Structure formats: structure tokens, C-alpha cells
């Protein structure tokens, strides 16, 4: 096999590997995904990361906050978060991909999801509280 063919075959293999890796690692829009827990996230609460005053996603954040209050689900709104231990690189990658999908990002039970519906949040919350 010539050098050019080897380079082509190697490049093609690398491209296929990267494509498969990206598909496997990228979280689905359909469910909450395991992520590292930020410092500001309390395990017994639903935590909504988003700015209620944001011109792009503020209405969604405000609506979810209001719906959770109406449903008597303990929650809190944060506008930023940090990690003390981010050794879970896969989880950090997952969280980064979730954040790319837009805000609000909701944390429940060690999991996160971008722009979930109230029903999705309640379902995940009930798994945590076993109601």
C-alpha cells in the first residue's frame, strides 16, 4: 500500500472514530443526564440555572420557576455555578453539551437537562423523593 493510501485510510478511520465518539458522548434532548454536581446545587432541591431577565431565555426560566412554586416543589434559581472536584471528565463534557442546548439548565438528583418541561422536572424530582 502506498504512503498516500495509508494516509487516506488513517484519516478516514480517524474521521469515522471522531464522528462515532461525538454521537455516543452527546447527551440526548430527551432525558436528564448524569453530570457532576455543582457546589451551588443542593441534593434535595430542583436547581434552575438561568437568568430570569435574559432577553433570549428569561421567559422560559421565569415560567419554570413559577410552575415549580405553584407545584410546591422546592427549588432555587442560580445564575452561575462552579465545581470543587471535576474529575468526571465524561460528566463535564455531558454538562457542556447540555449547556450548549440553551438555558434554563435544570439540575435534579445528580442529573441535568436543558429546557425541560415541568412534567419532566416533576418526574425526575419524584424519582429522587420516591413519591
C-alpha positions as CSV (number, residue, x, y, z in Angstrom):
1,X,0.0,0.0,0.0
2,X,1.4,3.4,-0.9
3,X,2.1,6.1,1.6
4,X,-0.8,8.2,0.2
5,X,-3.2,5.3,0.6
6,X,-2.1,4.8,4.2
7,X,-2.6,8.5,5.0
8,X,-6.0,8.5,3.4
9,X,-7.1,5.3,5.2
10,X,-5.8,6.6,8.5
11,X,-7.5,10.0,8.1
12,X,-10.8,8.3,7.1
13,X,-10.6,6.0,10.2
14,X,-9.9,8.9,12.4
15,X,-12.8,10.9,11.0
16,X,-15.2,7.9,11.5
17,X,-13.9,7.4,15.1
18,X,-14.4,11.1,15.9
19,X,-18.0,11.0,14.4
20,X,-18.9,7.9,16.4
21,X,-17.4,9.3,19.6
22,X,-19.3,12.6,19.2
23,X,-22.6,10.7,18.7
24,X,-22.0,8.4,21.7
25,X,-20.9,11.2,24.1
26,X,-23.5,13.8,23.1
27,X,-26.5,13.8,25.5
28,X,-29.9,13.4,24.2
29,X,-32.5,16.1,24.3
30,X,-35.0,13.5,25.6
31,X,-33.9,12.9,29.1
32,X,-31.9,14.1,32.1
33,X,-28.3,13.1,32.0
34,X,-25.8,12.3,34.9
35,X,-23.5,15.2,35.5
36,X,-21.1,16.3,38.2
37,X,-22.9,18.2,40.9
38,X,-22.0,21.9,41.1
39,X,-21.2,23.4,44.5
40,X,-24.4,25.5,44.5
41,X,-26.7,22.6,43.9
42,X,-28.4,21.1,46.9
43,X,-29.4,17.4,46.6
44,X,-32.9,18.0,47.9
45,X,-33.8,20.8,45.5
46,X,-34.5,21.4,41.9
47,X,-32.0,24.0,40.8
48,X,-32.6,26.1,37.7
49,X,-29.5,27.7,36.2
50,X,-30.7,30.7,34.1
51,X,-31.2,34.4,34.2
52,X,-34.9,35.4,34.5
53,X,-34.1,38.7,33.0
54,X,-32.3,37.3,29.9
55,X,-33.9,38.6,26.7
56,X,-33.4,35.2,25.0
57,X,-34.4,32.6,27.6
58,X,-35.7,34.7,30.5
59,X,-39.3,33.9,29.8
60,X,-38.7,30.1,29.9
61,X,-36.7,30.5,33.2
62,X,-39.4,32.7,34.8
63,X,-42.2,30.3,33.7
64,X,-40.4,27.2,35.1
65,X,-39.7,29.0,38.4
66,X,-43.4,30.0,38.6
67,X,-44.6,26.5,37.7
68,X,-42.4,24.9,40.3
69,X,-43.6,27.3,43.0
70,X,-47.2,26.5,42.1
71,X,-46.5,22.8,42.3
72,X,-44.8,23.2,45.7
73,X,-41.6,21.7,44.6
74,X,-38.5,23.1,46.5
75,X,-36.3,24.9,44.0
76,X,-33.8,27.6,43.7
77,X,-32.5,29.8,40.9
78,X,-28.8,30.3,40.3
79,X,-27.1,32.3,37.6
80,X,-23.7,30.7,37.8
81,X,-22.1,27.6,39.3
82,X,-18.7,26.0,40.0
83,X,-17.2,22.7,40.8
84,X,-14.8,21.7,43.6
85,X,-13.9,18.4,42.1
86,X,-14.4,17.9,38.3
87,X,-12.6,14.6,37.9
88,X,-15.6,13.2,36.0
89,X,-14.5,14.3,32.5
90,X,-17.3,12.5,30.8
91,X,-19.8,14.2,33.1
92,X,-18.2,17.6,32.5
93,X,-18.4,17.0,28.7
94,X,-22.0,16.0,29.1
95,X,-22.8,19.1,31.0
96,X,-21.0,21.3,28.5
97,X,-23.1,19.8,25.7
98,X,-26.3,20.3,27.7
99,X,-25.4,23.9,28.3
100,X,-24.9,24.4,24.5
101,X,-28.5,23.5,24.1
102,X,-29.6,26.6,25.9
103,X,-31.0,27.8,29.2
104,X,-32.6,27.2,31.6
105,X,-30.5,24.2,32.6
106,X,-32.2,22.3,35.4
107,X,-30.3,20.1,37.9
108,X,-32.3,17.4,39.7
109,X,-31.0,14.3,41.5
110,X,-27.4,14.5,40.1
111,X,-28.7,15.0,36.6
112,X,-29.2,17.9,34.3
113,X,-31.3,18.8,31.2
114,X,-31.6,21.9,29.1
115,X,-35.1,23.4,28.7
116,X,-37.1,20.6,30.3
117,X,-40.9,20.8,30.6
118,X,-42.5,21.0,34.0
119,X,-43.6,17.3,33.6
120,X,-40.0,16.2,33.0
121,X,-38.8,18.1,36.1
122,X,-41.6,16.7,38.3
123,X,-40.9,13.1,37.1
124,X,-37.2,13.4,37.8
125,X,-37.9,15.1,41.2
126,X,-40.3,12.3,42.2
127,X,-37.6,9.7,41.4
128,X,-35.4,11.5,43.9
129,X,-38.1,11.8,46.6
130,X,-39.7,8.4,45.7
131,X,-43.2,9.9,45.9
